[in-house]
C-alpha cells in the first residue's frame, strides 16, 4: 500500500529525531511549514521546554513579500530572540521537509542573524 505524503514525512521526521537531540548547550531548531505560514522554535529536549519561537504570522514579518522571503525574515527574527536569550549555536531539525526553498531560506536567515549550526 502506497504511503501518503503526510505519512512519508512523518517517517522521515522520526528518523531525523532519532539522530538530532537538543541539549542545554545546543538546543534544537525545529521547523514547521504549512501552506500559508512557516513556524520555527528552539527547543531544549532534555527539559522539554521551548526557549524561543517565531512565525510568519508575527507583527514584525512583512506579509506583502513572497513566502521564501517571509521564511528568511522568520529566521532572522528567531536568531535575534535566541541571541538575546543567550543561545549561540543550535542543531537544525528540518522536520521531514527537504532542505530547499522556504526551509533553506529560514536556515540562511537564522545564520545571518547570528546562530551557528
C-alpha angles and dihedrals in degrees: 000000000000118000120238117238090252093054091045092053090047091055092048089048092053091049091052093046092054088062103033117066127169117226134182091264096043113021122194122261105212123195129203119185123193127177093264106025144023126221131193133182137177112228135189102213094192091065097022092234129142107226098189139342142193136188140181089251093068122109097249095057117093108233093190092075127077122274096259092056090046089054090053090051090050090052092052092046091050091048091052091051091046094050089049088053091050098255115139106163132032141177112244118232110188091192097231094305123122115262091247139097115358095007092052091045090053091050092048091048091051090050091050089050091058108268119134122215 
